[in-house]
């Protein structure tokens, strides 16, 4: 193959590698700590003397010092042309998913995935499959569409999984709250016990509520914000009951006891609902996978015998 024919392939592969690097850098785990401060703290623990600030900056990895700032600058440039309403909706989705990722980084990921999978579709249609022009164009459009919607689908999946985990953890958390409140603790101290004992999404949300209260936010406002960050019907009902009990002066232990009993009943009803749905969901794999296999096992020998007889011409 001549160099002129290889040049487009080389360019496409190079762009794919660059976009893949952008995706890797943007999706890396964000510790929420400045790399330079982390490195300075490490030197302080070792009780070593740093000659200059430039030396400390150079001790940070090339990825944190050069690549990551470039990616963030590029993402901020892109968001200048993004509607504010779309940024707010994306921030809302990230909040529901329990992620601290900036919407600008998420948009950069979408663009990177779109370019990367679009290039993959072009390579698949024109180079690997060597299909006709119209078919190759369909492969390319499919790659671009998949890359554009894949981050959103992944984010929606994380939101659904987080909400399911919260629903599962809520009855047990309410039981612990009831025990602590009836033992004489206040609601804030009881929420602190849940935060100390468990490590799940609901416990982390309780911990954030306590930190906000310590910073001066009113408890009912902190509880409302917690419910808004989760968007779970059970948590909304629990939050509304707590706020109402606080405003009316009702015993918190009784309210928590009632809420705990209701959540137990709802969890039992959900289990019964899924049990009732199981036979219907099993029909599709049975019809498509199990029944054909049974027919082959039962009727296969008879068909083979008929094929060997004079009536085998019918097959």
N, C-alpha and C positions, 0 to 999 in steps of 0.2 A: 504494500500500500504506500502511495506517495506521501510526501510530507504535507502537501496541500490538503490531502484527504484526512490526514491525522490531526491537523491543526484544530479543526472544530471540536474533535473529541477531547483533545488535550485541554482546550479552553473550558469545555463543559466540566471535565473532571476537576480542574483547578477551582472553578467556581463552587462545585459541590463540596470540595474539601474545605474551602473557606467558610461556606455557610454551615457545614457541620461543626467547624470549630466555634462559630458564633453560637450555635445551639448549645454546645457543651459548656461554654463559658457562662451563658445566660441561665442555664438550668442547674448550675452547680449549687451546692448547699450554701446558703447565705447564713453565716453564723451571727450576723448582727454586730460584728466587732470590726473596727478598723484594723486592717492587717499591720499597719505601722504601730499602732498602740499595742497590739498583741505582741509584736516582736520586741518593743521596748519593755513590756512587762516581763517577757522571758529573760531579757538581759538583766533586768532588775532582780529577778529571783536568783539568777546565777551570781549576782554581786560582781558583775563585770563592768568595766568602765568603757563607755562608748566615746570614741574620739570626737565624733561629729554627728550631726543630724543626717548629713548626706550618707554616711556609712550605714546608719540605721535604715535609711530609705533603700539603699542598694541591697541590703540584706533581705528585703522582701522579694518574693518570687516575681519572675518576669510577667507571669499571668496577672497577678494582682497589681503590678506596678504599671503595666503598659496596655495589655490586651483588654482587661476588664474596664478601665476608664474609657477606652476607645469605643467599646460596645455600648456603654451607658451614654456616651455623647451622641452616638448614632441613633440610639433609641429616643433620646430627648428631641433630636432633630425631626424624627418621624412623627412624634406626637404633636408637633406644631401644626401638622396638617390633618390631625384627627379631631373629629367633632367632640366637644366637651361632654355631650350626652353619652356618647359611646364610651368615653373614658370612665364616666361615673358608673355606667352599667357594668363595665369590666371590673372596676374596683369593688362593686357590690358582689359580683360572682367570686372574686378572689377572697373576699371577706367571708362569704358563706362556705368556701372550701377550707377556711382556716389557714390560709397562706398569707404571708407578709410580702409577697412579691409585688413590686411596683407595676402598675398597669403599662407603663412604658416598656418595661422588660417583657411583659406578656405580649404586647403588640410586636415587638422585635422577634420573639419566638414564632409568632404566626407568620411573619414575613419570611423568616428563615426557613420554616417548614414548607411554606408555599414554594419558595425557590428551589429547595432541595428536592422535594417530591416531584415538582414540575420537571426539573432536569432529569430525574429518574424516569418519569413517564416518556419524555422525549427520547432518552437513550433506549428505553424498552421498545418503543414503537418504531424508531427509525434505524437503530443500530442492531439491537438484539433480535427482535422479531422480523425486522426488514419487511414490515407490512406495507400495504398500500397507503397512499398519502392520507386518505380520509380516515382509515383505521388508526394510523399513527397519530393523527390530530386528536382523535378520541382518547387515545392513551395519554396524550399530553394534557388535555383538558381534565381528564380524571385525576392525573397526578397533582395538578395545580389545585383542583377542588378539594382533594383529600388533604393536602398540606394546609389549606386555608382553614378547614373545619376541624381538623384533628385536634389542635390544642383546645378548642371549645368543647368538643366531645369529651376529651380527657378531663377537663375541668368540671363539667357537669357530672361525670362519673365520680369524681372525688367528692363533690358536694353531696350526692346521693349516699355514698358510703359513709361520710361523716355524719349525716343526719340519721342514718340507721344505727350507727354506733351510739349516738346520743340517746335515741329512743330506747335502746337496749340497756343503757347504763342508768337511765333516769329512775326506775323503780328502786333499784338497790341504793342509789344515792339518797332518795327520799327516806328509805328505811333508816339509813345512818343518820340523816338529819333529825328524824323523829326520836331516835335513841338519844342523841346528844342534847336535843332541846328538852326532852323530858327528864334528862339527868341534871338539868340546871344551867346548861350553856345557852348563850345567846345565839341568834341566827347567824351572825357573822362568825362567831367561834365555831359553830357547827359546820358552816361552809369551809372554814379553814381545816377542819378535820377531814372532810371529804377531799380537799386539795392535797393534804398530807398523805392520806392512805392510798389514793388511786392515782393512776397515770393514764387518763383517757381524755377525750375531748371535753366532756362535761366537767371534770375536775379542773382542767386548765381554764375553762370559762369561769368557774367559781373563783379560781385564783386571780384572774384578771379583774373580776368584780371587787374582790377585797382590796386589790391594789388601787383601783379607782376610788374606792371609799376612803382609803388612807390618804389619797391625794386631795380629798375635799369634795368629791362628788356625792350627791345625795343617793341613798341606797336605792330608792325606787327608780331613779334615772339610770343608775348602773344596771339594775335588773332589766329595765326595758331595753337598754342597749345590748345586753347579753342575749335577750330573746330575739332582737332584730338581727344579730350576727348569726343566729342559728336557723331561724325561720322554720321551727318545728312546732306543730300544733300543741303537743303535750307541754313543751317548755313555755309556750305562750300562756296556756291555761295555768300552769304552776306560777308563773310570774304575776299574772293578774290576781291570783288568789293571795299571794304574799303581799302585794301592794294594797289590795283591799283590806286585808287583815290589819296591816299597819295603820291604814287611815282610820279604820273603825274601832281599833283597839281590841280586836278579837284575840283570843289566846292563840299564839303561834303554834303551840304543840297540837291543838285540835285541828287547825287548818292543815298542818303537815300530815297528821294522821289520816285525815279525809283524802288528801291528795295522794298519799301512798297507797291507800286502798283502791282508789280509782285507777291509778297507774297499773296496779297488779291485775285488776279486772280487764283493763285494755290490753295488757300483754297477753293474757289468757285468750282473749277474743281474737287477737291477731294470730296466735298460734292455731286456733281452731279454723280461722279463715284460710290460712295457708294449707292446713290439712285437707280442707274441702276442695281447694284448688288443685291439689296434687293429681287426682285422677284425670282431670281435664288436661293438665300440662303433660301428662304421660302419654296421651293419645298420639301426639305427633311423632315422637321417637318410636313408639310401638308400630304405627302404621308404616313409617318410612324405613325402619331399620330391623325391627324384630320380626314382624310378619313376613317380609320377603325371605329372610333367612329360614324361617320355619317352612315356608312353601318350598324352598329349594331342597331342604333336607327331606321333607316328606314326599314331594312329587318328583324330585330329581331322578331316583332309580326307576320309577315307573315310566318316565319320559324316555330314559335311555333304553329300556326294554322295548318300548313301542318303536323307537327309531331303528332297532335291529330287526323288526318284523316287516311283513309286507306293507303294513300301514305306515311305515317310516317315511314314505314320500310326502306325507302331509306335513311333516316337520322340516 
